[in-house]
């Protein structure tokens, strides 16, 4: 070895609807998007809270129809936003989960086992 340090650079795209992970290839300057075990290069940005588990990505989407009030998607749309009451009403109508106020800001909220009083907010969900 010539004393060079080999670095691996990984990038995360935490998108509103999908997420992906890429590795920078220093020799070519290209980025390789990492596939999951099913060969998919993107994962839905969704989290579903059940009485026994917290599911993310495709697993969350698989139970979304049977657990709509506790499956949150588009969570990043609510982080840090302030909505006027009429806009909040319109936004709330678009989602099966509760959209509620946390202090002066509004968040997607879910009521679920282990969520504690008031459920979980979109910042918490986004971190799952």
C-alpha positions as CSV (number, residue, x, y, z in Angstrom):
1,X,0.0,0.0,0.0
2,X,1.3,3.5,-0.8
3,X,-0.1,5.1,2.4
4,X,-3.3,6.3,0.7
5,X,-6.5,6.3,2.7
6,X,-9.4,4.4,1.1
7,X,-12.7,6.0,1.8
8,X,-16.2,4.8,1.1
9,X,-18.8,7.5,0.6
10,X,-22.5,6.5,1.1
11,X,-25.4,8.8,0.3
12,X,-28.9,8.6,1.6
13,X,-31.8,10.0,-0.3
14,X,-34.6,10.3,2.3
15,X,-37.3,11.4,-0.1
16,X,-40.9,12.3,0.6
17,X,-42.3,9.2,-1.2
18,X,-39.3,6.9,-1.7
19,X,-35.8,6.5,-0.2
20,X,-32.6,5.1,-1.6
21,X,-29.0,4.5,-0.7
22,X,-26.0,5.0,-3.0
23,X,-22.3,4.3,-2.9
24,X,-19.9,6.7,-4.6
25,X,-17.3,4.8,-6.7
26,X,-14.2,7.0,-6.6
27,X,-12.4,5.3,-9.5
28,X,-15.2,6.1,-12.0
29,X,-16.9,8.9,-10.2
30,X,-20.2,7.1,-10.5
31,X,-22.8,6.3,-7.9
32,X,-24.2,2.8,-7.5
33,X,-27.6,2.6,-6.0
34,X,-27.8,-0.3,-3.6
35,X,-30.6,-2.8,-4.1
36,X,-32.6,-4.5,-1.3
37,X,-32.8,-8.2,-1.1
38,X,-35.6,-8.2,-3.7
39,X,-33.5,-6.2,-6.2
40,X,-35.5,-3.0,-5.7
41,X,-33.4,0.3,-5.7
42,X,-36.0,2.4,-3.9
43,X,-38.0,1.8,-0.7
44,X,-41.3,3.6,0.0
45,X,-41.1,6.3,2.7
46,X,-43.8,4.8,4.8
47,X,-44.1,3.5,8.4
48,X,-46.9,1.4,9.9
49,X,-47.4,0.9,13.6
50,X,-49.2,-2.3,14.6
51,X,-49.8,-3.6,18.1
52,X,-46.8,-5.9,17.8
53,X,-44.3,-4.2,15.4
54,X,-43.1,-1.1,13.6
55,X,-43.0,-1.8,9.9
56,X,-41.2,0.3,7.3
57,X,-41.0,0.5,3.5
58,X,-42.6,-2.2,1.5
59,X,-43.7,-4.0,4.7
60,X,-45.6,-0.9,5.8
61,X,-47.2,-0.6,2.4
62,X,-48.3,-4.2,2.5
63,X,-50.4,-3.6,5.6
64,X,-51.5,0.0,4.7
65,X,-55.0,-1.2,3.5
66,X,-55.7,-3.1,6.7
67,X,-54.1,-0.6,9.1
68,X,-54.7,2.8,7.4
69,X,-55.0,5.0,10.5
70,X,-51.5,3.8,11.7
71,X,-49.7,3.8,8.4
72,X,-48.0,7.2,7.8
73,X,-46.6,8.3,4.4
74,X,-45.6,11.7,3.1
75,X,-44.5,12.5,6.7
76,X,-41.8,14.9,5.5
77,X,-44.6,17.2,4.1
78,X,-45.6,18.0,7.7
79,X,-42.3,18.4,9.4
80,X,-42.0,22.0,10.6
81,X,-45.0,23.3,8.6
82,X,-47.5,25.8,9.8
83,X,-50.9,25.4,8.3
84,X,-53.9,27.8,8.4
85,X,-56.9,26.0,9.8
86,X,-58.6,25.8,6.3
87,X,-55.5,24.3,4.7
88,X,-55.1,21.9,7.6
89,X,-58.6,20.7,7.0
90,X,-57.9,20.1,3.3
91,X,-54.7,18.3,4.1
92,X,-56.3,16.2,6.8
93,X,-59.0,15.0,4.3
94,X,-56.2,13.5,2.1
95,X,-54.9,11.1,4.6
96,X,-56.4,8.2,6.7
97,X,-54.1,9.0,9.6
98,X,-54.7,11.9,11.9
99,X,-53.1,15.2,11.1
100,X,-52.9,17.3,14.2
101,X,-51.2,20.2,15.9
102,X,-48.0,19.9,18.0
103,X,-47.4,23.3,19.5
104,X,-47.6,25.9,16.8
105,X,-46.8,23.4,14.1
106,X,-48.8,20.6,12.5
107,X,-47.8,17.0,12.2
108,X,-49.0,13.7,10.9
109,X,-49.9,11.7,14.1
110,X,-50.7,8.1,14.6
111,X,-52.4,6.4,17.6
112,X,-50.8,3.1,18.3
113,X,-49.5,0.7,20.9
114,X,-46.3,2.0,22.4
115,X,-46.9,5.5,21.0
116,X,-47.8,7.0,24.4
117,X,-50.4,9.7,25.0
118,X,-51.1,11.6,21.8
119,X,-49.4,9.1,19.5
120,X,-46.3,9.8,17.4
121,X,-45.6,12.8,15.4
122,X,-44.2,13.0,11.8
123,X,-40.6,13.8,13.0
124,X,-40.6,10.6,15.0
125,X,-42.2,8.6,12.2
126,X,-39.7,10.0,9.7
127,X,-36.8,8.8,11.9
128,X,-38.1,5.2,11.9
